[in-house]
Amino acid sequence: MIEMENIIIAHQTITDGDAIGHDIMGMYDLFTSLGYKVYICGEYCFEHLKSAQIKPINIKQFSVDDLLIYHHSIHWKEGERLLSNFKGKIIFRYHNITPPYYFRGFSDIHYQKCLQGIEQTKAFINLYNNSLWLGASEFNCLELHDHGLNPKMSLVVPPFNLLDNLKDVYPNFRVIDELIGSYENNVLFVGRVAPNKGHYHLIKTIKTYKDMYDSKIHLWIIGALDNNCRPYNEYISKLILKSGLGKNISMTGKVSIEDLKAYYLACDEFLCMSEHEGFCVPLIEAQKMLLPVITYGGSALEETAGKNQIVMNDFDYEFAAAALYTIFSDEKVRTFCNIHGIQNCTSRFSSNVIKNKFISALNMPTEGETV
């Protein structure tokens, strides 16, 4: 394993119930289990990691014998000072930055942050050209190459996640009873409410299903609403009503882990029509919970979904509706999707698989180093 005195893991915001937060927590737990002294550096840190938190201004106290793992997902001005003041080895963890045009007309704040984030990515690549970048997916690494990163300086390491923890979560049986007792085709999507997440396509698919088959279908959209993107939230709510789907679509907001597991267990399909994803952890959570997946295959989605899953090359609402109907009514198709889904998430994204890939990546010499 790497020879370092201290390890610092940095990101602007480190929250629970968030893919980046879980990735950071997985790294923290791994390093501490191996006996390293680990610090968490950011402007906000959730309670589980508070005891290890340091402020960015304190980064100067560390030496050339220390390691900084910098998680990059959005523009962070303080992050520039953090990196320039650090004397040791730096590794970047790249989660992808949403193309800013998705937020045009919906959020000036997010539009600017994403625009600046992309420029910051390019700047980091130029300034730290001997640093290794760990992309959460091949899609992310290819994007880094387009920004000028030497392909030799990137590796794919999937994000640490809660797949193995889900089995120990006690689900909310009230939610399970409600969904199963409805005798409807219950469809699930999990992800924050943001313009790149494809809610328009989800709504169009449910409308098509209702027109082609029957009205016994319900889409559950689970994910936090962003106050800085209020025009988008209003746009989606109006579109649901305009499409006559007020009784067929529910937006729950962010839910507890107990409720989330209940939705995974009680729903009939997981439908993802997101236009841009750097990985998409909910997709593999659905596979782990034996929930059949239907997904658009753009960005990193086809890569994450794996083989023998229902993946669309474009936004074909009739095909998606037919897939929802077929899985709901045909047990053999449902079983096929489940078998290959669980194989995908177990063989590629279990804790042990990711730990081994992560440790191998850290031990890889960069340019100018020797083994």
C-alpha positions in Angstrom: 0.0 0.0 0.0 1.1 3.6 -0.5 3.6 5.1 1.9 2.0 8.3 3.3 2.0 9.8 6.7 -1.4 11.5 6.5 -4.3 11.4 3.9 -6.6 14.3 3.3 -9.8 13.9 1.3 -11.3 17.1 0.1 -14.5 18.3 -1.5 -16.5 21.5 -1.1 -19.6 19.9 0.4 -19.7 16.4 2.0 -23.2 15.2 2.7 -25.0 12.0 3.5 -27.5 10.6 1.0 -25.3 11.8 -1.8 -23.2 9.7 -4.2 -20.0 11.9 -3.7 -20.5 11.8 0.1 -20.7 8.0 0.0 -17.6 7.8 -2.2 -15.7 10.0 0.3 -17.0 8.0 3.2 -15.9 4.7 1.5 -12.4 6.1 1.1 -12.3 7.3 4.6 -13.4 4.0 6.0 -10.9 2.1 3.9 -7.9 4.3 4.8 -8.8 4.3 8.6 -9.2 0.5 8.5 -5.6 0.3 7.1 -4.3 2.4 9.9 -3.8 5.7 8.2 -4.5 9.1 9.8 -7.3 10.5 7.6 -8.6 14.1 7.5 -11.7 15.4 5.7 -11.4 18.9 4.2 -14.4 20.9 3.1 -16.6 23.8 3.9 -19.4 21.5 5.1 -19.2 17.9 6.4 -22.0 15.7 7.7 -22.0 14.4 11.3 -20.4 11.0 10.6 -17.1 12.6 9.5 -17.2 15.7 11.7 -14.5 14.5 14.1 -12.0 14.2 11.1 -12.9 17.6 9.5 -10.3 20.3 9.0 -10.9 23.7 7.3 -9.2 24.4 3.9 -7.1 27.1 5.6 -5.3 24.4 7.7 -3.9 22.5 4.6 -0.5 24.3 5.0 0.2 22.2 8.1 0.8 19.0 6.0 4.1 18.0 4.5 5.5 16.4 1.3 5.0 13.0 2.8 1.2 13.4 2.8 -1.5 12.7 0.2 -4.4 14.8 -0.9 -7.4 13.2 -2.7 -9.3 16.1 -4.3 -12.9 15.3 -5.4 -13.9 17.5 -8.3 -17.5 17.9 -9.3 -18.2 21.6 -9.5 -16.4 25.0 -9.3 -14.8 25.5 -5.9 -12.8 28.7 -5.6 -11.4 27.8 -2.2 -10.2 24.5 -3.8 -7.7 26.4 -5.9 -6.1 27.8 -2.8 -6.2 24.4 -1.1 -4.3 22.7 -3.9 -1.7 25.5 -4.3 -1.0 25.4 -0.5 -0.6 21.7 -0.3 3.0 20.4 -0.4 2.5 16.6 -0.9 1.1 14.3 -3.6 -2.2 15.1 -5.2 -4.7 12.7 -6.8 -7.9 14.0 -8.4 -11.2 12.2 -8.1 -13.5 13.2 -11.1 -17.2 12.8 -10.7 -18.1 14.8 -13.9 -19.6 18.3 -14.2 -23.0 18.7 -15.8 -22.9 20.7 -19.1 -24.0 24.2 -18.2 -26.6 24.5 -21.0 -29.0 22.3 -19.1 -29.5 25.1 -16.6 -29.9 27.9 -19.0 -33.3 29.5 -18.2 -33.7 27.6 -15.0 -30.8 28.6 -12.8 -28.2 31.3 -13.4 -26.3 30.1 -10.3 -25.9 26.5 -11.5 -25.2 27.7 -15.0 -22.3 29.8 -13.9 -21.0 27.2 -11.4 -21.0 24.5 -14.1 -19.4 26.8 -16.7 -16.7 27.8 -14.2 -16.3 24.2 -13.1 -15.4 23.1 -16.6 -12.8 25.9 -16.9 -11.5 24.9 -13.5 -11.1 21.3 -14.7 -9.0 22.4 -17.7 -6.9 24.6 -15.4 -6.2 21.8 -12.9 -5.2 19.5 -15.8 -2.6 22.1 -16.9 -1.4 23.0 -13.5 -1.1 19.5 -12.1 -0.1 17.6 -15.2 1.8 14.9 -13.2 -1.3 14.1 -11.0 -3.4 11.0 -11.5 -7.1 11.4 -12.2 -9.5 8.7 -11.1 -12.7 8.9 -13.1 -15.9 7.3 -11.8 -16.5 5.9 -15.3 -14.8 5.5 -18.7 -17.2 8.3 -19.9 -15.6 10.6 -17.3 -12.1 9.7 -18.3 -12.8 10.3 -22.0 -14.2 13.7 -21.1 -10.9 14.5 -19.2 -8.9 13.5 -22.3 -11.0 15.9 -24.3 -10.0 18.6 -21.9 -6.3 17.9 -22.4 -5.4 15.2 -19.9 -2.8 12.7 -21.0 -4.7 9.3 -21.1 -1.9 7.7 -19.2 -2.8 9.9 -16.2 -6.4 8.6 -15.9 -7.9 5.4 -14.5 -11.5 4.2 -14.1 -12.4 3.5 -10.5 -16.1 3.2 -9.8 -17.4 5.1 -6.8 -17.7 3.6 -3.3 -21.4 3.1 -2.6 -23.9 1.6 -0.1 -24.8 -1.5 -2.1 -23.5 -3.9 0.5 -25.1 -1.8 3.3 -28.6 -1.9 1.8 -29.2 -5.5 3.0 -29.0 -4.4 6.6 -31.5 -1.5 6.2 -34.9 -2.3 7.6 -37.4 -1.0 5.0 -40.5 1.0 5.7 -43.2 -1.6 5.4 -46.0 1.0 5.3 -44.6 2.2 1.9 -44.3 -1.4 0.7 -47.9 -2.2 1.7 -49.1 1.0 0.0 -47.4 0.3 -3.3 -48.2 -3.4 -3.5 -51.8 -2.8 -2.4 -52.3 -0.4 -5.2 -52.2 -3.2 -7.8 -50.6 -0.7 -10.2 -47.4 -0.9 -12.3 -45.2 1.1 -9.9 -42.2 2.7 -11.7 -39.3 4.3 -9.9 -36.7 6.9 -10.6 -34.2 8.2 -8.1 -32.1 11.3 -8.6 -32.1 15.0 -7.6 -34.6 17.1 -9.5 -32.4 18.8 -12.0 -32.7 19.7 -15.8 -30.2 17.0 -16.9 -32.2 14.2 -15.2 -34.7 13.7 -18.1 -37.9 14.3 -16.2 -39.6 15.5 -19.4 -38.8 12.1 -21.0 -40.1 10.2 -17.9 -43.4 12.1 -18.1 -43.7 11.5 -21.8 -43.1 7.8 -21.3 -45.8 7.5 -18.6 -48.2 9.4 -20.8 -47.5 7.0 -23.7 -48.0 4.0 -21.5 -51.3 5.3 -20.3 -52.4 6.0 -24.0 -51.1 2.6 -25.3 -52.1 0.3 -22.4 -54.0 1.4 -19.3 -54.0 4.0 -16.5 -52.9 1.5 -13.8 -49.4 2.9 -13.7 -47.6 5.2 -11.2 -44.2 6.9 -11.4 -42.4 7.7 -8.2 -39.8 10.4 -8.6 -37.5 10.4 -5.5 -34.9 13.1 -5.1 -34.2 16.4 -3.5 -35.7 19.6 -4.9 -33.3 22.4 -5.3 -34.4 25.9 -4.3 -31.8 27.4 -6.7 -33.6 25.6 -9.5 -37.2 26.6 -8.7 -38.3 27.4 -12.3 -37.4 23.9 -13.3 -39.4 22.4 -10.4 -42.4 24.5 -11.4 -42.0 23.5 -15.1 -42.0 19.8 -14.2 -45.0 20.1 -11.9 -47.0 22.0 -14.6 -46.0 19.5 -17.2 -47.3 16.6 -15.1 -50.7 18.3 -14.7 -50.9 19.4 -18.3 -50.3 15.8 -19.4 -53.2 14.6 -17.3 -50.9 12.6 -15.0 -51.7 14.2 -11.6 -52.8 10.9 -10.3 -50.0 8.9 -12.0 -46.9 10.7 -10.9 -45.6 11.6 -7.4 -42.6 13.7 -6.6 -41.6 12.7 -3.0 -38.5 14.8 -2.5 -35.6 13.3 -0.6 -36.6 10.3 1.5 -35.0 8.3 4.4 -32.9 5.3 3.6 -35.6 3.1 5.0 -38.2 4.6 2.7 -35.8 4.4 -0.3 -35.2 0.6 0.3 -39.0 0.2 0.5 -39.5 1.8 -2.9 -36.7 -0.3 -4.4 -38.4 -3.4 -3.1 -42.0 -2.6 -3.9 -41.7 -1.0 -7.3 -41.9 -3.0 -10.5 -39.3 -1.3 -12.7 -36.6 1.4 -12.5 -36.9 3.8 -15.4 -34.0 6.2 -16.1 -34.3 8.7 -19.0 -31.5 11.0 -17.7 -29.7 13.0 -20.4 -26.4 13.3 -18.6 -24.8 11.1 -15.9 -21.2 10.6 -14.9 -22.1 7.2 -13.3 -25.6 6.9 -11.8 -25.5 5.0 -8.5 -29.3 4.6 -8.2 -29.2 2.4 -11.3 -26.9 -0.2 -9.6 -28.9 0.1 -6.3 -32.0 -0.9 -8.3 -30.1 -3.9 -9.7 -28.9 -4.9 -6.3 -32.6 -4.8 -5.0 -33.7 -7.0 -8.0 -35.6 -4.2 -9.6 -35.5 -4.5 -13.4 -33.8 -1.5 -15.2 -34.9 0.3 -18.3 -32.6 3.1 -19.2 -31.5 5.5 -21.9 -27.9 4.7 -22.8 -26.3 8.1 -23.3 -23.4 9.5 -21.2 -22.2 6.8 -18.7 -25.6 5.0 -18.4 -25.0 2.1 -20.8 -21.5 1.6 -19.2 -23.0 1.5 -15.7 -26.0 -0.7 -16.6 -23.8 -3.5 -18.0 -24.7 -6.3 -20.3 -28.1 -7.8 -21.0 -30.1 -4.9 -19.7 -32.8 -2.9 -21.5 -30.9 0.1 -22.9 -32.2 2.6 -25.4 -30.1 4.4 -28.0 -32.6 7.3 -28.1 -35.6 8.6 -26.3 -38.2 6.2 -27.7 -41.3 6.6 -25.6 -43.3 3.8 -27.2 -40.4 1.4 -26.7 -40.0 2.5 -23.1 -43.7 2.1 -22.5 -43.7 -1.3 -24.1 -40.7 -2.4 -22.0 -42.6 -1.3 -18.8 -45.6 -3.2 -19.8 -43.7 -6.3 -20.8 -41.7 -6.5 -17.6 -44.8 -6.0 -15.5 -46.7 -8.7 -17.2 -44.0 -11.3 -18.2 -42.2 -13.0 -15.3 -39.6 -14.6 -17.6 -38.5 -11.2 -18.9 -38.5 -9.8 -15.4 -36.3 -12.7 -14.1 -33.9 -12.3 -17.0 -33.4 -8.6 -16.2 -32.9 -9.3 -12.5 -30.4 -12.1 -13.0 -28.1 -10.1 -15.2 -28.6 -6.9 -13.2 -27.5 -8.6 -10.0 -24.5 -10.1 -11.8 -23.5 -6.7 -13.1 -23.6 -4.8 -9.7 -22.0 -7.8 -7.8 -19.2 -8.5 -10.2 -18.3 -4.8 -11.0 -19.4 -2.6 -8.1 -19.2 -4.5 -4.8 -17.1 -3.1 -2.0 -14.3 -5.5 -2.4 -14.1 -5.0 -6.2 -13.9 -1.2 -5.8 -11.5 -1.4 -2.9 -9.1 -3.5 -5.0 -9.3 -1.2 -8.0 -8.8 1.9 -5.8 -5.8 0.5 -4.0 -4.2 -0.6 -7.3 -4.8 2.9 -8.7 -3.1 4.5 -5.7 -0.1 2.2 -6.1 0.3 3.0 -9.8 3.4 5.2 -10.5 2.8 8.5 -12.3 5.2 10.1 -14.7 8.6 10.8 -13.1 8.0 8.1 -10.4 9.4 4.7 -10.1 7.9 1.6 -8.5 
